[in-house]
Amino acid sequence: MNRKQQVRAAFSAAARFYEEAARAQAISADFLAELVAGLPAPQAPKVLEFGCGTGLLTRRLYPRLGGEWLVSDLSPDMLRAAESALPGPRYQIVDAENPDLDESFDLIVSNMAAQWFADLPEAVARLASRLDPAGHLVFSTLAAGSFRQWRDAHQVLGLECGVPAFPTVDALKNTLPQARIVEQTFDLDYADGRAFAAELKHIGAGTPTPGHVPLSVGQLRRVFQGLGSPCAMTYHVAHVIISKE
Ligand SMILES: C[S@@+](CC[C@H](N)C(=O)[O-])C[C@H]1O[C@@H](n2cnc3c(N)ncnc32)[C@H](O)[C@@H]1O
């Protein structure tokens, strides 16, 4: 299985119980929905959502904006869960890094999916090319500082962390010079490090960085000890707004 197939399989396996554990995604979706709702958009806009998951953002925005929506994800199971929760929009499997679409949109939106892209600037360029002249591409993604406690607990032990190195906001600004970025930072509490790792797996986000060698049971136990119990985990979300005009 290549990495994209691994990511799709992990999210598909998680689709059924995803929302029981997707606390951070719900907080980010609330914030992003407000940002999107504040943008100028035509009446009944044409909207593409990518990486919809079970539809946390869809349910916050579709009833509010109305219009004609194409809601998409890489994972068929996620897409089915989203569709059964909110009939109305059109649902379709789309790899947002290579969107094979011949339509254009007033708005392209996405919550917490772009961190799975192999090449963010390339994907953003392809997506932005599907915008109408006054359109907006608005998405959230994890930025550096996220899971800082998890990373630190590995570092003090000299261990390699399997969580990807998320880009700094400055790096995002450099690679996406046309973007406006709004930052959101919050902490979530966990019983311990094991509960954090379990939550990532529960939502299907446990696929490690390519080439990561899994830690031994003993190494992982030492990471959990280092984190203590209970522990907090920081989420630093970059909300990226790219406007065509
Ligand atoms: C963390 S979930 C977020 C889901 C949802 N937007 C939410 O806020 O709960 C990430 C989603 O992105 C999807 N995804 C990952 N890579 C993708 C890609 N290249 N194209 C489309 N969807 C992708 C996954 O299948 C998964 O449903």
The ligand as an ORCA input file, in Angstrom:
! r2SCAN-3c Opt
* xyz 0 1
  C      -8.913     14.623     10.137
  S     -10.106     14.209      8.945
  C     -11.040     15.721      8.851
  C     -12.420     15.440      8.345
  C     -13.413     16.583      8.438
  N     -13.102     17.640      7.517
  C     -13.560     17.094      9.854
  O     -13.351     18.280     10.073
  O     -13.877     16.292     10.739
  C      -9.188     14.253      7.421
  C     -10.015     13.804      6.220
  O      -9.260     14.131      5.037
  C      -9.416     13.071      4.109
  N      -8.283     13.133      3.177
  C      -6.984     12.876      3.421
  N      -6.255     13.052      2.288
  C      -7.133     13.443      1.333
  C      -7.007     13.776     -0.050
  N      -5.830     13.726     -0.680
  N      -8.112     14.134     -0.720
  C      -9.333     14.161     -0.117
  N      -9.517     13.853      1.182
  C      -8.420     13.506      1.900
  C      -9.480     11.813      4.972
  O     -10.083     10.729      4.298
  C     -10.303     12.303      6.160
  O     -11.677     12.101      5.969
*
